[in-house]
Amino acid sequence: MKTIALLVIVALIGICPATAQDSEKSDNPNEPFMKFEKTTHDYGTIYQNSDGTCEFEFKNTGKEPLILSRPKSSCGCTVPTWPKQPILPGKTDVVKVTYATRRIGPINKTITIYSNASNSPLILRIKGKVIKQPAQVMPEKETENGATPVNK
């Protein structure tokens, strides 16, 4: 019985239509539409406790004002900041994402953006790797013949 239920679920997932973010088509041609410059930010390799802030710029390419709801991040270490005011048609704004870089290891997080747009919800991704900061070595002052320098 469990096998049949699992097969039905897999079949339904496989035949589901494309998500709204994959298509610009809508029943209402006047709906707002979020067009992001990029949907993934790659930090590359960054040091522990460094600045983990990035921005995702977007434009409202629809014909009505775009209103973003509270974005949801996949982890408490990822904090999104979004515009609270409506974004008028043709205008651009940014969703700022701050990742807490205190943990060493890979970064692979998502931020789900909810809005009144025809392509809502839309998923943004951040990725990269946090490595330990290299140890700092104090420079040594050279001395002659191994003697201690004398202040004159």
PADRENVO-833831 format. One record per atom (N, C-alpha, C): residue in three letters; x, y, z. Coordinates in steps of 0.001 Angstrom, whole numbers, padded with zeros to 6 digits, always signed. Example, Ala and Ser with C-alpha at 12.3 -4.5 7.8 and 13.67 -1.06 7.14 Angstrom:
<rs>
Ala+013190-005690+007800
Ala+012300-004500+007800
Ala+013200-003300+007800
Ser+012850-002250+007080
Ser+013670-001060+007140
Ser+012900+000030+007870
</rs>
This chain:
<rs>
Met+000819-001189+000000
Met+000000+000000+000000
Met+000866+001258+000000
Lys+001926+001243+000820
Lys+002822+002395+000880
Lys+003507+002605-000459
Thr+003829+001500-001141
Thr+004495+001584-002439
Thr+003582+002245-003465
Ile+002317+001908-003461
Ile+001370+002501-004405
Ile+001220+003993-004127
Ala+001094+004370-002872
Ala+000969+005780-002513
Ala+002201+006561-002943
Leu+003372+005980-002757
Leu+004614+006636-003156
Leu+004677+006811-004664
Leu+004253+005793-005414
Leu+004242+005890-006876
Leu+003281+006964-007360
Val+002123+007079-006726
Val+001152+008109-007095
Val+001733+009501-006845
Ile+002380+009696-005707
Ile+002982+010999-005384
Ile+004069+011344-006385
Val+004945+010394-006696
Val+006019+010629-007663
Val+005447+010967-009032
Ala+004384+010265-009441
Ala+003750+010528-010732
Ala+003155+011930-010767
Leu+002492+012348-009688
Leu+001914+013691-009632
Leu+002979+014769-009689
Ile+004088+014559-008996
Ile+005176+015534-009020
Ile+005741+015643-010435
Gly+005861+014536-011119
Gly+006435+014531-012456
Gly+005570+015201-013500
Ile+004228+015223-013304
Ile+003360+015799-014320
Ile+002852+017194-013963
Cys+003308+017749-012854
Cys+002872+019091-012469
Cys+003353+020097-013494
Pro+002566+021127-013802
Pro+003002+022148-014750
Pro+004143+022974-014173
Ala+004797+023731-015046
Ala+005913+024591-014624
Ala+005432+025595-013593
Thr+006338+026005-012706
Thr+005980+026976-011681
Thr+005834+028364-012282
Ala+005238+029266-011522
Ala+005000+030626-012000
Ala+006291+031362-012313
Gln+007385+031050-011617
Gln+008628+031761-011869
Gln+009241+031363-013211
Asp+008813+030244-013803
Asp+009342+029801-015080
Asp+008617+030428-016265
Ser+007517+031085-016015
Ser+006705+031590-017105
Ser+006204+032994-016797
Glu+006124+033823-017828
Glu+005619+035181-017646
Glu+004134+035262-017988
Lys+003494+034133-018332
Lys+002097+034137-018733
Lys+001203+034181-017507
Ser+000105+034929-017623
Ser-000847+035046-016535
Ser-002229+035277-017124
Asp-003266+034977-016338
Asp-004629+035239-016778
Asp-004909+036733-016815
Asn-004298+037475-015907
Asn-004470+038926-015841
Asn-003240+039597-016450
Pro-003367+040208-017607
Pro-002198+040817-018254
Pro-001672+042052-017520
Asn-002436+042580-016564
Asn-002007+043773-015831
Asn-001276+043470-014535
Glu-001214+042197-014131
Glu-000573+041839-012865
Glu+000887+042293-012836
Pro+001381+042610-011637
Pro+002812+042906-011519
Pro+003628+041648-011779
Phe+004882+041832-012164
Phe+005784+040714-012429
Phe+007175+041080-011920
Met+007776+040200-011097
Met+009128+040434-010561
Met+010148+039883-011536
Lys+011009+040750-012039
Lys+012080+040323-012942
Lys+013405+040610-012247
Phe+014062+039548-011749
Phe+015325+039688-011038
Phe+016493+039628-012013
Glu+017522+040456-011757
Glu+018747+040410-012557
Glu+019411+039049-012406
Lys+019426+038539-011174
Lys+019977+037216-010883
Lys+019157+036621-009753
Thr+019083+035299-009717
Thr+018349+034635-008642
Thr+019279+033814-007757
Thr+020578+033798-008093
Thr+021571+033099-007275
Thr+022761+034023-007052
His+023224+034077-005801
His+024446+034821-005480
His+025479+033826-004955
Asp+026647+033819-005593
Asp+027731+032928-005179
Asp+028785+033760-004447
Tyr+028913+033538-003149
Tyr+029931+034228-002360
Tyr+031327+033733-002704
Gly+031423+032556-003298
Gly+032729+031939-003511
Gly+033251+031478-002162
Thr+034548+031648-001939
Thr+035140+031292-000649
Thr+035348+032568+000141
Ile+034740+032641+001322
Ile+034877+033823+002182
Ile+035345+033387+003564
Tyr+035918+034353+004299
Tyr+036437+034057+005631
Tyr+035336+034109+006685
Gln+035543+033344+007723
Gln+034651+033328+008873
Gln+034536+034735+009446
Asn+033349+035126+009842
Asn+033019+036434+010427
Asn+033212+037601+009465
Ser+033258+037335+008149
Ser+033341+038428+007177
Ser+031930+038885+006816
Asp+031834+039917+005973
Asp+030542+040478+005585
Asp+029811+039511+004667
Gly+028651+039052+005079
Gly+027870+038105+004294
Gly+026645+038740+003671
Thr+026738+040001+003264
Thr+025600+040715+002705
Thr+025682+040751+001179
Cys+024542+040507+000542
Cys+024460+040633-000913
Cys+023096+041227-001254
Glu+022941+041662-002505
Glu+021689+042264-002942
Glu+021192+041589-004210
Phe+019884+041451-004291
Phe+019221+040938-005479
Phe+018355+042070-006032
Glu+018755+042624-007156
Glu+018007+043728-007763
Glu+016899+043160-008644
Phe+015735+043798-008590
Phe+014603+043354-009396
Phe+013843+044554-009938
Lys+013032+044289-010947
Lys+012219+045323-011584
Lys+010786+044825-011677
Asn+009836+045711-011470
Asn+008432+045391-011674
Asn+008135+045628-013152
Thr+008036+044548-013923
Thr+007776+044675-015357
Thr+006287+044545-015682
Gly+005447+044484-014652
Gly+004003+044415-014858
Gly+003405+045797-015003
Lys+002065+045858-014959
Lys+001358+047123-015163
Lys+000661+047631-013900
Glu+000829+046901-012782
Glu+000254+047311-011505
Glu+001351+047348-010456
Pro+001153+048081-009349
Pro+002175+048127-008292
Pro+002450+046740-007708
Leu+003716+046483-007434
Leu+004184+045217-006869
Leu+004333+045379-005367
Ile+003743+044451-004604
Ile+003826+044497-003145
Ile+004442+043198-002661
Leu+005602+043298-002007
Leu+006270+042119-001468
Leu+005789+041851-000056
Ser+005544+040578+000245
Ser+005218+040150+001599
Ser+006513+039741+002282
Arg+006413+039342+003517
Arg+007588+038934+004275
Arg+008259+037729+003619
Pro+009519+037867+003149
Pro+010236+036725+002580
Pro+010550+035696+003663
Lys+010679+034450+003259
Lys+010979+033378+004203
Lys+012326+032763+003825
Ser+013248+032745+004794
Ser+014559+032140+004536
Ser+014558+030704+005047
Ser+015451+029898+004473
Ser+015497+028478+004838
Ser+016209+028237+006157
Cys+016785+029301+006749
Cys+017565+029144+007976
Cys+017584+030473+008734
Gly+017712+030418+010035
Gly+017782+031629+010844
Gly+019075+032406+010647
Cys+020068+031780+010033
Cys+021346+032459+009792
Cys+021288+033337+008540
Thr+020163+033319+007829
Thr+019984+034096+006609
Thr+018830+035057+006832
Val+019115+036370+006784
Val+018098+037370+007087
Val+017855+038263+005870
Pro+016649+038197+005280
Pro+016328+039072+004150
Pro+015744+040402+004611
Thr+016029+041450+003851
Thr+015435+042771+004046
Thr+014813+043161+002714
Trp+013581+043607+002704
Trp+012859+043859+001471
Trp+012153+045203+001537
Pro+011809+045793+000384
Pro+011093+047069+000392
Pro+009659+046875+000887
Lys+009243+047719+001799
Lys+007894+047613+002367
Lys+006869+048404+001538
Gln+007324+049388+000790
Gln+006418+050206-000018
Gln+006183+049528-001368
Pro+005035+049811-002020
Pro+004774+049228-003341
Pro+005812+049708-004365
Ile+006187+048813-005273
Ile+007118+049150-006344
Ile+006263+049378-007585
Leu+006303+050597-008081
Leu+005476+050972-009224
Leu+005957+050282-010498
Pro+005083+050158-011493
Pro+005482+049533-012750
Pro+006700+050239-013368
Gly+007654+049446-013819
Gly+008862+049981-014445
Gly+009954+050381-013472
Lys+009681+050348-012181
Lys+010665+050749-011167
Lys+011444+049545-010662
Thr+012654+049818-010131
Thr+013509+048768-009598
Thr+013722+048973-008099
Asp+014074+047899-007429
Asp+014400+047934-006006
Asp+015264+046716-005708
Val+015612+046493-004441
Val+016475+045370-004085
Val+015936+044613-002873
Val+016241+043331-002849
Val+016069+042496-001668
Val+017483+042252-001167
Lys+017758+042696+000058
Lys+019088+042519+000642
Lys+019070+041274+001514
Val+020122+040452+001389
Val+020221+039220+002165
Val+021527+039252+002952
Thr+021444+038994+004250
Thr+022628+038937+005099
Thr+022763+037533+005661
Tyr+023897+036908+005355
Tyr+024196+035569+005853
Tyr+025205+035690+006983
Ala+024929+035051+008122
Ala+025843+035083+009271
Ala+026999+034120+008988
Thr+028187+034665+008819
Thr+029352+033865+008412
Thr+030144+033320+009592
Arg+029517+033121+010723
Arg+030266+032652+011896
Arg+030554+031150+011845
Arg+029789+030383+011075
Arg+030012+028943+010959
Arg+030893+028638+009748
Ile+031823+027713+009938
Ile+032694+027276+008853
Ile+031980+026160+008096
Gly+032054+026212+006768
Gly+031455+025168+005951
Gly+030751+025740+004738
Pro+030055+024876+004006
Pro+029376+025315+002785
Pro+028143+026164+003087
Ile+027829+027057+002139
Ile+026617+027881+002192
Ile+025716+027393+001072
Asn+024487+027058+001411
Asn+023500+026676+000407
Asn+022124+026965+001004
Lys+021652+028204+000854
Lys+020408+028636+001481
Lys+019461+029207+000432
Thr+018166+029202+000766
Thr+017162+029775-000117
Thr+016352+030836+000611
Ile+015851+031785-000169
Ile+014959+032824+000337
Ile+013753+032817-000590
Thr+012568+032584-000042
Thr+011355+032542-000846
Thr+010673+033897-000761
Ile+010453+034510-001930
Ile+009848+035836-002012
Ile+008370+035675-002369
Tyr+007503+036197-001502
Tyr+006068+036174-001729
Tyr+005610+037582-002100
Ser+004695+037671-003051
Ser+004202+038980-003476
Ser+002866+038816-004185
Asn+002360+039926-004701
Asn+001137+039889-005496
Asn+001455+039717-006983
Ala+002699+039386-007314
Ala+003112+039214-008710
Ala+002599+037902-009283
Ser+002509+037851-010592
Ser+002042+036637-011258
Ser+003039+035497-011119
Asn+004314+035799-010841
Asn+005332+034748-010689
Asn+005721+034520-009229
Ser+004759+034733-008332
Ser+005007+034509-006913
Ser+004519+033119-006529
Pro+005216+032404-005670
Pro+006461+032770-004999
Pro+007667+032542-005915
Leu+008752+033245-005618
Leu+009988+033144-006377
Leu+011115+032819-005406
Ile+012019+031947-005793
Ile+013086+031502-004891
Ile+014426+032095-005301
Leu+015094+032732-004322
Leu+016450+033234-004486
Leu+017379+032290-003742
Arg+018621+032160-004215
Arg+019586+031252-003584
Arg+020894+031971-003302
Ile+021526+031569-002194
Ile+022895+031992-001913
Ile+023732+030734-001720
Lys+024972+030801-002172
Lys+025857+029648-002036
Lys+027287+030134-001873
Gly+028141+029240-001450
Gly+029546+029556-001258
Gly+030145+028662-000200
Lys+031274+029120+000350
Lys+031960+028343+001381
Lys+032630+029302+002346
Val+032447+029049+003637
Val+033086+029847+004679
Val+034281+029054+005195
Ile+035457+029716+005206
Ile+036668+029063+005715
Ile+037212+029858+006891
Lys+038049+029196+007666
Lys+038654+029828+008837
Lys+039633+030912+008398
Gln+039617+032000+009143
Gln+040540+033108+008871
Gln+041963+032640+009177
Pro+042934+032936+008293
Pro+044302+032512+008584
Pro+044849+033231+009825
Ala+045702+032530+010554
Ala+046302+033116+011758
Ala+047213+034270+011359
Gln+047170+035333+012150
Gln+048029+036477+011876
Gln+049330+036319+012649
Val+050430+036547+011968
Val+051750+036417+012570
Val+052296+037824+012790
Met+052771+038074+014003
Met+053359+039372+014323
Met+054730+039486+013667
Pro+055042+040614+013045
Pro+056367+040770+012454
Pro+057431+040849+013559
Glu+058579+040289+013264
Glu+059672+040314+014236
Glu+060685+041362+013829
Lys+061231+042041+014820
Lys+062247+043048+014559
Lys+063605+042347+014528
Glu+064352+042631+013484
Glu+065663+042007+013358
Glu+066660+042698+014294
Thr+067532+041902+014861
Thr+068570+042436+015736
Thr+069939+042018+015208
Glu+070940+042756+015595
Glu+072309+042434+015172
Glu+072932+041470+016166
Asn+073577+040436+015682
Asn+074305+039465+016491
Asn+073459+038862+017620
Gly+072194+038814+017454
Gly+071344+038195+018458
Gly+071176+039023+019710
Ala+071656+040258+019737
Ala+071563+041086+020933
Ala+070219+041809+020955
Thr+069820+042227+022116
Thr+068609+042995+022289
Thr+068874+044430+021862
Pro+067971+045045+021075
Pro+068217+046428+020670
Pro+068202+047372+021880
Val+068985+048391+021793
Val+069088+049370+022859
Val+068502+050691+022359
Asn+067622+051294+023155
Asn+067068+052584+022797
Asn+068038+053675+023164
Lys+068323+054575+022274
Lys+069243+055668+022544
Lys+068536+056976+022579
</rs>
